[in-house]
Amino acid sequence: MIQNISLREFELRKDSFTIVDIRSIEKYNNNHIPNSINIPQEKLLIEPEKYLNKTTTYCLYCTRGISSSKLGQILYRQGYKVVSLDGGYEYWLLNH
């Protein structure tokens, strides 16, 4: 089962994983969490092996944390190490 992590835990652990924004490139280019990379959800659903490896831990986030949690479950079942930021980008933005 994928772990949804709190913003506090995210801040404590953010250097230990690759932060992945799964929103559209337009939303990412408008604003995003610093040091995150953009891999839109559709690309990760179709070819995760093209973008991710199974030895790295990834923290996924979307707008509100719902899509990233669902995508994380799929990736986790495929053997990827993933967590999801609870509340997503909007919650992060409210607190920064």
Buried (B, 14 or more C-beta within 10 A) or exposed (E): EBEBBEBEBBEEEBEEBBBBBBBBEEBBEEEBBEEBEBBBBEEBEEEBEEBBEEEEEBBBBBBBBEBBBBBBBBBBEEEBBBBBBBBBBEBBEEEE
